[in-house]
Amino acid sequence: MRKKRITLLGSILCFIFHFSFSQGRRCAVESKTTDLLRNEQLQSLIEQNRLKTNRQTRTATEIITIPVVVHVIHSDRSGIIGGENNGNISDEQILSQIRVLNNDFRRIPNTLGFNDNPVGTDMEINFELARKTPDGLPTNGIIRVYNPKASYDVFDDIDLLSQLSYWDSERYLNIWVTTLTDNYIGYAEFPTGDFNGLDFDETNPRTDGVIIEHTVFGNRTGTASFGSYTYGRTLTHEVGHWFGLIHTWGDSFCGTDYCEDTPQVSGPNNTNACVARPSRCDGVSRIPMIENYLDYTPDSCMNTFTQSQKERIRAIIEISQRRNRLVKAAQLNFQPVTETTLSIINNPGTNSTLQIRVDLPDFQDFTVNLFSLSGVLITSKEYIDFPGALITAGELTQKKGIYIVQLQTDTNVLTKKIILF
Ligand SMILES: [Zn+2]
């Protein structure tokens, strides 16, 4: 979570004192969920998976695309989009923000998201405004909802925001953009719920996402034109949390973020300056990585995610059921269906053109079997917790012939004949 710092400018005897402070409850919700993320069993599970995904280079380098829906919750009755102080912010402002998010997560050269830090990395995660609604209709990924309430509390109004607009959090990253009270500028929900069988208190999936104050949502444009937080980094920071990253100082004096390449520091850079002041922990003085997106640095100083933060996110995507499902669903990009179906595309076909498609009403375990006509099992492909599958025949066999494809779920067995030439 990030909160706007209140800056007092005073000039006494020709000196200008640039003085800032913040109020105490900035990360109250986070400290509850960081307790969860600090659970010892969970940490060791993340660590095991971090090592595993590192070895499996394919998973570790695969570029992930996350579909995003932006819910603009505003109190402007006029229906006018954009303009000064209008919480019903323009498409242009939203697009500028999505560009920053991608520049930062992809470390794009010639943008503010680039760094040449030896531990800095391309997170290989893209964000894309959704192109289909949950019902399969075309969309630009931006939903505008008028509600007379002028501002929202990040603690008390989360459910209300979700009631006003929400898309399935197993298929989209929900971003609510609105006017926040009490100087808060951003809030994110950590991954919660099921982690590979380790079951933690499930938070409401309908509030899973990120909430951002509209005056910091975007890159120097529209209502996010002036101030320290108008380069779009609040969203980058919060999406880092949404993937399970912890603040660089570990939310306590000389705490840990479980990432060995972010220096241990005593606390956040909670100033309006991009100056890294040495920080002392256990008698060792270190230069803080104030350019890390998980610090509290002003937007213009930030440009770094590290290799270790990337590995942590990759591990969490493997083991957090919610994040894992979202990534799998995004890869398939199928619409949810009401009935289990098995369909064959380009039949008859070759083992590179013929495809077998499985559509399921929800995430399930299932098996796709390939049998010879005489009933001999040739190949079997097992799927754990997938929303469907698209398989090229060559993944099941290289040989020409006539086969039976069988889909087996807990409640259904469906078969189709295929001809490979
Ligand atoms: Zn934070």
Residues whose N, C-alpha, C, O or C-beta is under 5 A from the ligand:
A	BS01	ZN	M1 R2
